[in-house]
């Protein structure tokens, strides 16, 4: 009779499945999850493919639902959540400081001066353009 030497075969429990799914949802790398379970990353992928695949999706869905609920509510928190949502989902963006400064400067300039600025004329061209006025 030959005796088997080595570690016994891994047998995942429901608690293990729940742990893997939660940790994957939190964004913890597979190598770290495997360390918690004291298994090799290959073993983790072999026994927990579903949990690794859907853990982050389910976590993202919960966070998105909470953000949506807050963004469609009332108060300061709702405004912050709505702005964040629109930046991420609707492509909104804050105006670049340079863009804002240029816009303020453009409001101070007359139509002729702004046209010259927009054309980015050289100083000699600006003098020539002034002579046309």
C-alpha positions in Angstrom: 0.0 0.0 0.0 1.4 3.4 -1.0 0.8 6.4 1.2 0.1 9.8 -0.3 2.4 12.5 0.9 1.6 16.2 0.6 -1.2 18.5 1.2 -4.8 17.3 1.0 -6.9 18.4 -1.9 -8.5 21.8 -1.5 -12.2 21.7 -0.9 -13.9 25.2 -1.0 -16.6 26.0 1.5 -19.5 28.5 1.2 -17.6 30.8 3.6 -14.6 30.6 1.2 -16.8 31.5 -1.7 -18.3 34.4 0.1 -14.9 35.7 1.2 -13.5 35.4 -2.4 -16.5 37.2 -3.9 -16.4 40.0 -1.3 -12.6 40.5 -1.6 -12.8 40.5 -5.4 -15.5 43.1 -5.1 -13.3 45.3 -3.0 -10.6 45.1 -5.7 -8.1 43.0 -3.7 -5.7 41.3 -6.1 -6.0 37.6 -6.7 -2.6 36.9 -5.2 -3.7 38.5 -1.9 -7.0 36.6 -1.9 -5.1 33.4 -2.4 -2.8 34.2 0.6 -5.8 34.7 2.8 -7.1 31.2 1.9 -3.6 29.8 2.1 -3.8 28.5 -1.5 -1.9 29.1 -4.7 -3.4 31.7 -7.1 -3.9 29.0 -9.7 -6.0 27.0 -7.2 -8.0 30.2 -6.5 -8.7 30.6 -10.2 -9.6 26.9 -10.6 -12.1 26.8 -7.7 -13.5 30.3 -7.7 -13.9 31.5 -11.3 -17.5 32.7 -10.8 -16.7 34.6 -7.6 -13.7 36.3 -9.1 -15.7 37.3 -12.3 -18.8 38.6 -10.6 -17.6 39.9 -7.3 -16.5 43.3 -8.6 -19.5 43.6 -10.9 -21.9 43.1 -8.0 -20.0 45.5 -5.8 -20.0 48.2 -8.6 -23.7 47.7 -9.0 -24.3 48.3 -5.3 -22.2 51.4 -5.3 -23.8 52.7 -8.4 -27.3 52.2 -7.0 -26.4 54.0 -3.8 -24.8 56.9 -5.8 -27.8 57.1 -8.1 -30.1 57.2 -5.1 -28.1 60.0 -3.5 -27.7 61.9 -6.8 -31.4 62.0 -7.3 -32.1 63.1 -3.7 -32.0 66.5 -2.1 -29.4 68.6 -0.3 -25.7 69.2 -0.6 -24.8 65.5 -0.7 -27.2 65.1 -3.7 -25.4 67.9 -5.6 -22.0 66.4 -5.1 -23.2 63.0 -6.1 -25.0 64.4 -9.2 -21.9 66.3 -10.3 -19.8 63.1 -9.9 -22.3 61.1 -11.8 -22.4 63.5 -14.7 -18.7 63.8 -14.9 -18.3 60.0 -15.0 -21.4 59.0 -17.0 -22.4 62.1 -19.1 -18.9 63.3 -20.0 -19.2 66.6 -18.1 -15.9 68.2 -17.1 -14.7 71.1 -15.2 -13.4 74.0 -17.2 -9.6 74.1 -17.3 -8.2 77.1 -15.4 -6.5 78.4 -18.6 -9.8 78.1 -20.5 -11.6 80.0 -17.7 -8.9 82.8 -17.7 -9.0 83.1 -21.5 -12.8 83.4 -21.3 -12.6 86.2 -18.7 -10.0 88.0 -20.8 -12.2 87.6 -23.9 -15.1 89.3 -22.1 -12.8 92.3 -21.3 -11.7 92.7 -24.9 -13.6 94.3 -27.7 -14.7 92.4 -30.8 -11.8 93.6 -32.9 -9.2 92.9 -30.2 -10.6 89.5 -29.6 -10.6 88.7 -33.3 -6.9 89.6 -33.4 -6.2 87.5 -30.4 -8.0 84.6 -31.9 -6.0 84.8 -35.1 -2.8 85.0 -32.9 -1.3 87.8 -35.0 2.3 88.9 -34.6 3.0 92.4 -33.2 3.7 93.8 -36.7 0.5 92.4 -38.0 -1.4 93.9 -35.1 0.1 97.3 -35.9 -0.9 96.9 -39.5 -4.4 95.9 -38.5 -4.6 99.0 -36.2 -3.8 101.1 -39.2 -6.8 99.8 -41.0 -9.2 101.1 -38.4 
